[in-house]
């Protein structure tokens, strides 16, 4: 997915003012911030799934190691 929007062609005129550049940069920053905020629910779901998998698999792994150690001792 291409995250960058194509640049809009500015009519041929001079000079481009600092204020115009600042406004354009502010608009681009606002658009990127909105895109980042839109991704938060998906990231939260992935983190929740990761925590669920880890919370199940780590205790099972430790339990299996305990069983193996118990068998080796006895």
RACOR-V539420 format. One record per residue. N is the residue number from 1. RES is the residue in three letters. PHI is phi in whole degrees, -180 to 180 (NA if undefined). Layout:
[[N RES PHI] [N RES PHI]]
//
This chain:
[[1 UNK NA] [2 UNK -88] [3 UNK -87] [4 UNK -101] [5 UNK -82] [6 UNK -64] [7 UNK -70] [8 UNK -85] [9 UNK -76] [10 UNK -89] [11 UNK -56] [12 UNK -66] [13 UNK -156] [14 UNK -135] [15 UNK -91] [16 UNK -89] [17 UNK -84] [18 UNK -62] [19 UNK -64] [20 UNK -64] [21 UNK -64] [22 UNK -62] [23 UNK -64] [24 UNK -65] [25 UNK -63] [26 UNK -64] [27 UNK -63] [28 UNK -65] [29 UNK -62] [30 UNK -65] [31 UNK -65] [32 UNK -66] [33 UNK -64] [34 UNK -63] [35 UNK -63] [36 UNK -65] [37 UNK -65] [38 UNK -68] [39 UNK -82] [40 UNK -58] [41 UNK -61] [42 UNK -66] [43 UNK -65] [44 UNK -63] [45 UNK -64] [46 UNK -65] [47 UNK -66] [48 UNK -62] [49 UNK -65] [50 UNK -60] [51 UNK -63] [52 UNK -63] [53 UNK -63] [54 UNK -66] [55 UNK -67] [56 UNK -93] [57 UNK -74] [58 UNK -66] [59 UNK -62] [60 UNK -64] [61 UNK -62] [62 UNK -65] [63 UNK -62] [64 UNK -64] [65 UNK -63] [66 UNK -64] [67 UNK -64] [68 UNK -63] [69 UNK -64] [70 UNK -61] [71 UNK -67] [72 UNK -69] [73 UNK -74] [74 UNK -102]]
//
